[in-house]
């Protein structure tokens, strides 16, 4: 019987591959052998340690000294002691029992209705116009709270522009440019204009600003928690002085 040979089972065509693999493996083994390092271990003999050269350290003993303060001297004895005879008789007070018995009648106490007294909160300080709950109402202003507030500001500006005598700035000889006069006043609980103060670059301008503000009409007072209060208002007046 003839043995059949297959071309795939022949190793002859793969000799070059096997040679290269063997050569690479040989080079790897040689490289590892060259790079391999060994370290010598030195084991010391603990039995050969000599304890004769170790000096014994002597720790000195310390003693803590506590300073004891002597007690204070007793108070001096009085020169003369008087003995007073106690002749007052002490009366013993008898405590009566507060416990009740079934036989005792219980008296009922009638309590009238308690009337609740509501103290009105007095708001004495001036409340700034910017935070007042309900702003004062200028005569003729209507609408919502915001509309009444804006209407009051517009009416005050129009009043100042109409009543203020601007020629005073030229009469006192102010330099050209913008000049401001700050006026602060109070609208009291009755809607009257009070406590008017002014601060500006000249005394005549301050006096004129106070005069104009005092000419404002009576208003409906401002309300805080539904109660009339005093409202402080600050009004800046700007004057434009032209060149002479």
Secondary structure by P-SEA (a helix, b strand, c coil): cbbbbbcccccccaaaaaaaaaaaaaaaaaaaaaabbbbbbbbbcccccccccbbbbbbbbbbbbbbbbccccccccccbbbbbbbcbbbbbbbbbbccccccbbbbbbbbcbbbbbbbcccccccccccccccccccccccccaaaaaaaaaaaaaaaaaacccccccccccccccbbbbbbbbbbcccccccccccccccaaaaaaaaaaaaacccccbbbcccbbbbbbbbbbbbbbbccc
